Amino acid sequence: MFPAWHWQTGAVIFGLLGVTVYSYRSRTSKSRQLPLPPGPSEPPLGRYPPRKIAQWIAEYGPVICLNDGKNILVIVGRHQEAIDIMEKQGTFLADRPPSVAGGDIPWEGNAIRPTSLWRKAPQISQVGNTSSHAHLQVRTAQTYQPIQLAHGREVILDILHEPKLHQQHIRRFAASVIMRVIYGKTTPTSLDDPYLLRLQRMIPRVQSAMSPGAYLVDKYPILKYVPGYGRDLKQWGQDEYDMLSGQLKWVKSQVESNTAPHSVTKDLLLHPDDNKLSEAEIAYLTGSLVGAGFDTTAVATSTVLMAAARFPHAQARVHEELEAVVGRETPPTFEDWPQLVQLQAFIAEALRWRPVNPTGFPHRATKDIIWNGMCIPTGAIVSGSHWSIGRDPSVFHDPEVFNPQRWIGLDGEIKEDMKLFTFGFGRRVCPGMHIARRSVYIAIALVLWSFTVAEDPSSPIDDTAFTPGVVSHQMPFSLMFKPRMDEALLRNTFC
C-alpha cells in the first residue's frame, strides 16, 4: 500500500497533466481547424525554378502551400507578407529544417552536427562583443573598409591584365576580404590558392546537399542505413571537416605564438566561455561564414556587372554621378558612398532583377503561425521567394523592367520604405550582410569609375543562364571593359 500522501500527490500531478494536455489540444485543435494556405494540387517533385514559383504565387495568392507527403512546404511570395510572416514572426522561424543529406550523413562520426550548431546561432549572436556576429555588425564592419578598398583596387589591375577572367577576379576579391575578416589572413588570395580551390569545390556540394528534394534520403531517412548509400556525402563531409579544422589549427598556432592578427576566429578561440563553443564548432561556424560570405558576395558583384553591360543607359547615369561626386583625379572611397545614390540604386535594382538566392533559404516553423485566417503549422518548411517578392507589382511597378530610379525618392535619396531582402529574413538574416554590402559597393564603384562595361558582340550575355540551387550562380559570361581614361594612367592610379 502506498501512503495516502503519495496518492494525493499523484492525483494532483495527473490533474495538472490533464489540464496541460487539454489546453494544448484545445490550442492545437483550434489552429488545426484553420486551413493551410492554398497551392497546386499536384505533388511537388524536386526543386522548383523561381519562375514556376512565381506562376503559382500569381495563381494561388501571396502565400502558397505545397505538400510532398512528408513535409508541408510554405512559400511566401509578396513583399508585405514577407514582412508579416518572415520578419514579424521571425522568432518562430529561426530554426532550419533537419537535413540528413546535408548534416547527418556528411558529419557522421565527427564532433558536431551543423544543424545543432546553427540552433545556437541566435544565442551566439547575443554574446556581447565576443560573438562572431559582433565582429560583423556595422561599427566593426567599418574597420574592415581599408582591407576591402585595397583588395578592390587589385581588381582593377586584374581586369586590365586579364579581362576575360573577370568572374575569377571577383571571386579572388571576395575570398581575400572574407578570409582576412574571419581568419586574419593578410596575404591576398590568388586564383590558384589551395584553400580557395578547395572552397570552390566544397560550396556547390554543400549547397546541393542542403537543397530540399536534392536527395531522396531527406524524404526517406531509412535510406541512410542502406550499405553504401551516401558514400559520396560521407567523403565530402570528411573533406570539409579536414579543411575547416586545418584552418582553425593555423589560426590557433598563431594565437599561441602571439602573432595572430585580429579576426573572428581569434576572438572565438580567446573567449570560449563566453561563446560556449567547442573548437570543432568554432571550425564549422567560421568556415561556414567564409563559405557563405565568399560565395554570395562574388555572385552579387558579378550580377551587378552583368546588369551594367545589359543596361548601358542605366550604367551611363552611374558614370555621370561618379563624374559629379568623385571626379577623375582619385578613385571613389567609402566616404563617397552616401552621395552615390545612383550607384546604390543600381546595385539594389540588379539584385532585385537577378537575386542571389531566388528561392530563399528554408526555415522551419517552431510553432503554429496564424496568418490571414490560415495556419502555417509547426514543423512546416517556410521559404521567402526572393524572385517573387522582388517582382511584387504592388511595390515594384513594371517588375520586369530594369529601373534603378524606382529606388530613389522625390528628395533624391534612397527610399526608406522599399526593402530588398537580399540577406534573408528575421533572426536568420545573414550575419555578414554589412561586410558583404561594403564589398559589393567598393568593387562596383571602382570598376565603374575605371571602365565602361559592355557586352561582347561575339558572345552575347544570356541573363537567364543561372544554376539552380540555394545560391544561383551565373554561368560563364563575357564582358568587355573599356578604360574611361588612358590605360597607362589608369594602371598607374592603382599600382
HUDA-V939633 format. One record per residue. N is the residue number from 1. RES is the residue in one small letter. SS is DSSP state (hx for helix, st for strand, lp for the rest). OMEGA is omega in whole degrees, 0 to 359 (999 if undefined). NEAR is the number of other ideal C-beta (glycine too) atoms within 8 Angstrom. Layout:
n->{N:N}
res->{RES:RES}
ss->{SS:SS}
omega->{OMEGA:OMEGA}
near->{NEAR:NEAR}
//
This chain:
n->{1:2:3:4:5:6:7:8:9:10:11:12:13:14:15:16:17:18:19:20:21:22:23:24:25:26:27:28:29:30:31:32:33:34:35:36:37:38:39:40:41:42:43:44:45:46:47:48:49:50:51:52:53:54:55:56:57:58:59:60:61:62:63:64:65:66:67:68:69:70:71:72:73:74:75:76:77:78:79:80:81:82:83:84:85:86:87:88:89:90:91:92:93:94:95:96:97:98:99:100:101:102:103:104:105:106:107:108:109:110:111:112:113:114:115:116:117:118:119:120:121:122:123:124:125:126:127:128:129:130:131:132:133:134:135:136:137:138:139:140:141:142:143:144:145:146:147:148:149:150:151:152:153:154:155:156:157:158:159:160:161:162:163:164:165:166:167:168:169:170:171:172:173:174:175:176:177:178:179:180:181:182:183:184:185:186:187:188:189:190:191:192:193:194:195:196:197:198:199:200:201:202:203:204:205:206:207:208:209:210:211:212:213:214:215:216:217:218:219:220:221:222:223:224:225:226:227:228:229:230:231:232:233:234:235:236:237:238:239:240:241:242:243:244:245:246:247:248:249:250:251:252:253:254:255:256:257:258:259:260:261:262:263:264:265:266:267:268:269:270:271:272:273:274:275:276:277:278:279:280:281:282:283:284:285:286:287:288:289:290:291:292:293:294:295:296:297:298:299:300:301:302:303:304:305:306:307:308:309:310:311:312:313:314:315:316:317:318:319:320:321:322:323:324:325:326:327:328:329:330:331:332:333:334:335:336:337:338:339:340:341:342:343:344:345:346:347:348:349:350:351:352:353:354:355:356:357:358:359:360:361:362:363:364:365:366:367:368:369:370:371:372:373:374:375:376:377:378:379:380:381:382:383:384:385:386:387:388:389:390:391:392:393:394:395:396:397:398:399:400:401:402:403:404:405:406:407:408:409:410:411:412:413:414:415:416:417:418:419:420:421:422:423:424:425:426:427:428:429:430:431:432:433:434:435:436:437:438:439:440:441:442:443:444:445:446:447:448:449:450:451:452:453:454:455:456:457:458:459:460:461:462:463:464:465:466:467:468:469:470:471:472:473:474:475:476:477:478:479:480:481:482:483:484:485:486:487:488:489:490:491:492:493:494:495}
res->{m:f:p:a:w:h:w:q:t:g:a:v:i:f:g:l:l:g:v:t:v:y:s:y:r:s:r:t:s:k:s:r:q:l:p:l:p:p:g:p:s:e:p:p:l:g:r:y:p:p:r:k:i:a:q:w:i:a:e:y:g:p:v:i:c:l:n:d:g:k:n:i:l:v:i:v:g:r:h:q:e:a:i:d:i:m:e:k:q:g:t:f:l:a:d:r:p:p:s:v:a:g:g:d:i:p:w:e:g:n:a:i:r:p:t:s:l:w:r:k:a:p:q:i:s:q:v:g:n:t:s:s:h:a:h:l:q:v:r:t:a:q:t:y:q:p:i:q:l:a:h:g:r:e:v:i:l:d:i:l:h:e:p:k:l:h:q:q:h:i:r:r:f:a:a:s:v:i:m:r:v:i:y:g:k:t:t:p:t:s:l:d:d:p:y:l:l:r:l:q:r:m:i:p:r:v:q:s:a:m:s:p:g:a:y:l:v:d:k:y:p:i:l:k:y:v:p:g:y:g:r:d:l:k:q:w:g:q:d:e:y:d:m:l:s:g:q:l:k:w:v:k:s:q:v:e:s:n:t:a:p:h:s:v:t:k:d:l:l:l:h:p:d:d:n:k:l:s:e:a:e:i:a:y:l:t:g:s:l:v:g:a:g:f:d:t:t:a:v:a:t:s:t:v:l:m:a:a:a:r:f:p:h:a:q:a:r:v:h:e:e:l:e:a:v:v:g:r:e:t:p:p:t:f:e:d:w:p:q:l:v:q:l:q:a:f:i:a:e:a:l:r:w:r:p:v:n:p:t:g:f:p:h:r:a:t:k:d:i:i:w:n:g:m:c:i:p:t:g:a:i:v:s:g:s:h:w:s:i:g:r:d:p:s:v:f:h:d:p:e:v:f:n:p:q:r:w:i:g:l:d:g:e:i:k:e:d:m:k:l:f:t:f:g:f:g:r:r:v:c:p:g:m:h:i:a:r:r:s:v:y:i:a:i:a:l:v:l:w:s:f:t:v:a:e:d:p:s:s:p:i:d:d:t:a:f:t:p:g:v:v:s:h:q:m:p:f:s:l:m:f:k:p:r:m:d:e:a:l:l:r:n:t:f:c}
ss->{lp:lp:lp:hx:hx:hx:hx:hx:hx:hx:hx:hx:hx:hx:hx:hx:hx:hx:hx:hx:hx:hx:hx:hx:hx:hx:hx:hx:hx:hx:hx:hx:hx:lp:st:lp:lp:lp:lp:lp:lp:lp:lp:lp:lp:lp:lp:lp:lp:hx:hx:hx:hx:hx:hx:hx:hx:hx:hx:hx:lp:lp:st:st:st:st:st:lp:lp:lp:lp:st:st:st:st:st:lp:lp:hx:hx:hx:hx:hx:hx:hx:hx:hx:lp:lp:hx:hx:hx:hx:lp:st:lp:lp:lp:lp:hx:hx:hx:hx:hx:lp:lp:lp:lp:lp:lp:lp:lp:lp:hx:hx:hx:hx:hx:hx:hx:hx:hx:hx:hx:lp:lp:lp:hx:hx:hx:lp:lp:lp:hx:hx:hx:lp:hx:hx:hx:hx:hx:hx:hx:hx:hx:hx:hx:hx:hx:hx:hx:hx:hx:hx:hx:hx:hx:hx:hx:hx:lp:hx:hx:hx:hx:hx:hx:hx:hx:hx:hx:hx:hx:hx:hx:hx:hx:hx:hx:hx:hx:hx:lp:lp:lp:lp:lp:lp:lp:lp:lp:lp:hx:hx:hx:hx:hx:hx:hx:hx:hx:hx:hx:hx:hx:hx:hx:hx:hx:lp:lp:lp:lp:lp:hx:hx:hx:lp:lp:hx:hx:hx:hx:hx:lp:lp:lp:lp:lp:hx:hx:hx:hx:hx:hx:hx:hx:hx:hx:hx:hx:hx:hx:hx:hx:hx:hx:hx:hx:hx:hx:hx:hx:hx:hx:lp:lp:lp:lp:lp:lp:lp:hx:hx:hx:hx:hx:hx:hx:lp:hx:hx:hx:hx:lp:lp:lp:hx:hx:hx:hx:hx:hx:hx:hx:hx:hx:hx:hx:hx:hx:hx:hx:hx:hx:hx:hx:hx:hx:hx:hx:hx:hx:hx:hx:hx:hx:hx:hx:lp:hx:hx:hx:hx:hx:hx:hx:hx:hx:hx:hx:hx:hx:hx:lp:lp:lp:lp:lp:lp:lp:lp:hx:hx:hx:hx:hx:hx:lp:hx:hx:hx:hx:hx:hx:hx:hx:hx:hx:hx:hx:hx:lp:lp:lp:lp:lp:lp:lp:lp:lp:st:st:lp:lp:lp:lp:st:st:st:lp:lp:st:st:st:lp:lp:lp:lp:st:st:st:st:lp:hx:hx:hx:hx:lp:lp:lp:lp:lp:lp:lp:lp:lp:lp:lp:lp:lp:lp:hx:hx:hx:hx:st:lp:lp:lp:lp:lp:st:lp:lp:lp:lp:lp:lp:lp:lp:lp:lp:lp:hx:hx:hx:lp:lp:lp:lp:hx:hx:hx:hx:hx:hx:hx:hx:hx:hx:hx:hx:hx:hx:hx:hx:hx:hx:st:st:st:st:lp:st:lp:lp:st:lp:lp:lp:lp:lp:lp:st:lp:lp:lp:lp:lp:lp:lp:st:lp:lp:lp:lp:lp:st:st:st:st:lp:lp:lp:hx:hx:hx:hx:hx:hx:hx:hx:lp}
omega->{175:175:183:183:176:178:180:179:179:180:179:182:180:178:178:179:180:178:181:180:180:181:181:181:179:180:183:181:179:180:180:177:179:181:169:172:181:179:181:184:182:179:181:179:174:183:182:175:185:180:176:176:180:177:179:179:179:184:189:179:188:178:183:182:175:181:181:180:179:183:169:182:180:181:178:188:178:191:183:178:175:177:184:185:187:182:186:178:185:178:183:177:183:181:172:177:178:181:177:182:184:183:187:183:182:186:178:179:177:192:184:169:181:183:179:178:184:172:178:189:179:178:180:184:181:187:171:183:183:180:176:182:181:179:184:181:191:186:180:179:179:181:179:184:177:178:180:180:181:180:176:177:179:178:181:178:178:181:177:182:182:184:182:182:186:180:177:179:178:177:178:178:182:180:181:181:186:178:175:181:187:186:182:179:188:180:180:176:178:181:180:177:184:181:180:179:178:180:181:175:186:188:179:178:181:181:178:182:182:182:178:177:182:181:180:183:177:176:181:186:181:180:182:178:178:181:178:182:177:181:179:179:179:180:178:179:179:177:180:180:180:182:184:179:176:177:179:179:180:179:182:179:178:177:182:178:178:179:184:173:180:177:177:182:179:183:179:178:182:184:182:181:180:184:178:179:172:179:177:179:176:180:182:182:182:177:178:178:178:182:182:182:179:188:184:179:180:181:181:182:178:177:180:178:175:180:179:180:183:185:186:180:176:177:181:178:176:178:178:179:179:177:185:187:187:184:185:184:182:181:179:177:178:178:180:188:184:183:183:185:178:179:177:181:180:179:180:181:179:181:169:182:179:184:180:183:191:183:179:176:182:172:176:180:180:172:177:177:181:180:172:178:179:183:167:193:175:180:179:174:188:178:172:182:181:179:183:179:180:177:177:185:179:180:184:181:184:189:180:178:177:188:179:184:179:182:186:181:180:179:179:180:177:181:180:185:176:185:174:186:184:188:175:190:169:182:179:177:182:182:181:187:183:175:180:180:180:178:180:181:189:178:181:180:181:181:182:172:186:190:159:183:184:173:173:183:181:181:182:182:169:186:172:185:177:179:172:178:183:169:187:183:174:167:180:179:184:174:172:183:179:181:181:173:177:186:180:178:179:180:180:179:186:178:999}
near->{2:5:6:6:6:8:9:8:8:8:8:8:8:8:8:8:8:8:8:8:8:8:8:8:8:8:8:9:8:8:11:8:5:9:7:12:13:8:11:9:3:4:6:11:4:6:10:8:7:12:7:8:16:13:8:13:15:5:6:9:7:8:16:15:12:11:11:10:5:4:11:11:13:16:17:16:16:13:10:10:12:14:10:9:15:14:10:6:12:12:7:9:18:11:9:12:10:8:12:12:15:10:12:11:13:14:12:8:3:9:5:11:8:11:10:8:12:8:8:11:10:8:7:14:11:7:11:7:4:11:13:15:9:12:10:15:9:6:6:10:12:9:6:13:11:6:10:14:11:8:12:14:11:12:14:13:11:11:14:11:5:7:9:5:9:12:11:8:13:14:13:14:16:15:15:12:16:15:13:13:14:13:13:13:7:5:4:7:11:7:9:6:9:6:10:14:9:10:13:9:8:13:12:9:10:12:11:9:14:10:11:10:11:11:9:6:13:12:9:6:7:6:10:11:5:7:3:4:9:10:7:6:12:11:8:13:13:10:10:13:11:8:13:12:10:8:15:14:8:9:15:10:8:12:11:6:7:5:4:10:7:5:13:13:14:14:12:15:13:8:9:12:5:9:13:8:11:8:10:10:12:15:13:12:14:17:12:9:15:15:12:10:16:15:11:13:14:14:13:13:15:12:14:14:14:15:15:15:14:10:9:10:6:14:14:8:11:14:11:9:12:14:9:6:10:12:6:5:3:6:11:11:8:11:4:11:9:4:6:15:11:12:14:12:14:17:12:12:15:14:14:9:10:11:12:12:13:12:12:11:9:10:15:13:17:8:6:10:11:9:13:4:6:11:12:15:11:7:7:12:13:15:13:13:16:15:13:14:14:12:10:13:8:6:7:10:5:7:9:4:5:10:8:13:6:10:11:12:7:3:4:6:7:10:8:4:4:8:6:8:11:11:7:11:12:12:8:11:9:9:10:12:12:10:15:14:8:14:15:13:13:15:13:14:16:14:14:14:10:14:10:9:12:10:11:9:5:4:8:6:11:7:7:4:7:10:6:7:11:8:11:12:8:11:8:5:11:10:14:10:14:7:10:9:8:6:8:6:8:14:10:7:8:11:5}
//
